[in-house]
Amino acid sequence: MYWGRGYRWMFWLTGMPGWMRAGMLPPCLQYLREGQQLELLKREQEVLRKYLEEIEKKIKELSEKKEE
């Protein structure tokens, strides 16, 4: 039996660390129905719209400070 340090050369053989050689895959992609995708995109649009409003507000504040 081999009780040493294991296959220390395995990284050089495969080019991957041990956790990558384990054979596990990421969870598979869940496909959305059209209604779900539409709702998701609308929510994302609303979030991005709020971010844009905050950015425009900050730009306006900084412009006003610079003019003073």
C-alpha positions in Angstrom: 0.0 0.0 0.0 1.1 3.5 -0.7 0.8 5.7 2.4 3.0 8.5 1.2 2.0 11.9 -0.1 -0.2 10.5 -2.8 0.1 11.3 -6.4 1.9 14.6 -6.1 2.7 14.6 -9.8 -1.0 14.5 -10.8 -1.2 18.3 -11.1 1.6 18.3 -13.7 0.0 15.4 -15.5 -3.5 17.0 -15.8 -2.8 20.7 -15.3 -5.6 20.9 -12.8 -5.6 20.9 -9.0 -7.3 18.1 -7.1 -10.7 19.8 -6.6 -11.0 20.3 -10.4 -10.3 16.7 -11.1 -13.1 15.5 -8.9 -15.5 15.3 -11.8 -18.2 17.5 -10.3 -20.0 19.8 -12.7 -21.8 23.0 -11.9 -25.6 22.8 -11.5 -27.3 22.7 -14.9 -29.0 25.8 -16.3 -32.7 26.2 -15.6 -34.5 27.4 -18.6 -37.2 30.1 -18.1 -40.6 30.1 -19.8 -41.5 33.2 -21.8 -43.6 34.8 -19.1 -40.9 34.2 -16.5 -38.2 35.6 -18.7 -40.3 38.7 -19.5 -40.9 39.3 -15.8 -37.2 38.9 -15.0 -36.2 41.3 -17.7 -38.8 43.9 -16.5 -37.4 43.7 -12.9 -33.9 44.0 -14.2 -34.9 47.0 -16.2 -36.4 48.7 -13.2 -33.3 48.0 -11.1 -31.0 49.4 -13.8 -33.3 52.5 -14.2 -33.0 53.2 -10.4 -29.2 52.8 -10.7 -29.1 55.3 -13.6 -31.3 57.8 -11.7 -28.9 57.6 -8.7 -25.9 58.1 -11.0 -27.5 61.1 -12.6 -28.4 62.6 -9.2 -24.8 62.2 -8.0 -23.4 63.8 -11.2 -25.8 66.7 -10.7 -24.7 67.1 -7.1 -21.0 67.1 -8.0 -21.6 69.5 -10.9 -23.4 72.0 -8.5 -20.6 71.7 -6.0 -18.0 72.4 -8.7 -19.8 75.5 -9.9 -19.9 77.0 -6.3 
